[in-house]
Amino acid sequence: METNPTPEKPTGTVELPRPTAWPLIFAFGLTTVAAGFITGAAVGILGGVLAIAGIIGWFRVMFPTEAHEYLPVEPDQAVVATTRRQVERIAVASNVKRAWLPVEIYPISAGVKGGLAGSVVMAILAMAYGLLSQTSIWYPINLLVAGFFGWMGSANTSQLAQFSMEALLIAIPLHLIMSLMVGLLYGAMLPMIPRHPILLGGFIAPAMWSGLVYSILGVVNPVMDQRINWFWFALSQVGFGLAAGIVVSRQERVRTSQATPFMLRAGLESPGLRDENRTGDDRP
């Protein structure tokens, strides 16, 4: 087989493969062949013709001599020079230019205060429900404990309406723990909607939580599902959300440390990230 002599490379150029569309045609043909298995024979035949044409065209570009082209280049001769007599420091940004939201968050104490306030309002509404429905403020307390510890199946309504010191001692810490956890969750959620914190804390979150409990309680605890008054349940959730949302939203927010480099937050040695104006010990 005769080969064409390779032309000499012109001065001041770079050798690159010549652009060609044959590989794209070949790939499209193979894809069309595969599509023909689920569409029809005509589509597969068309794909085969395209694939054969693509591989032949690609072969002719590569053999017997690879097709190349020469593009002119201008070398950039950069001169690196400096007149600095000291190491340049990177100034720590005081303002966040491109921040991850939220930029400001509530401290943990705000969630604790909101949870305690919400727990008081929820307890008042729950006892009001017990007083109006069963003429006993102990009914919702016993109902809460019975739902968690599974002795509701053997207790009737009159027994749940009676005072039980054991149930009271269990219900108080149980109610406080759940309220504090939800209060901390509110403290983390409210900065995401800074313009409408009461809407999120007082209505959106209680509605979502009430709907979730309503949908799964019938499967998890059918007996408790039959004894709960869902109107009062949702009302107590709204009361908790409003109280917790108001208390949390009135707390002073603190800025996140996202503007500070990670090495400074971790306490690592990072001389290039420290402020030039600092004197004495440079430890962050």
CORZIJO-V517951 format. One record per helix or strand. SS is the DSSP state (2 for helix, 1 for strand). FROM is the first residue (numbers start at 1). TO is the last residue. If there is no record, write none. Layout:
SS:FROM:TO
SS:FROM:TO
//
This chain:
1:13:17
2:22:36
2:41:62
1:68:72
1:104:106
2:108:134
2:139:149
2:157:160
2:165:193
2:197:220
2:222:227
2:230:249
1:253:255
2:257:259
2:262:265
2:271:273
//
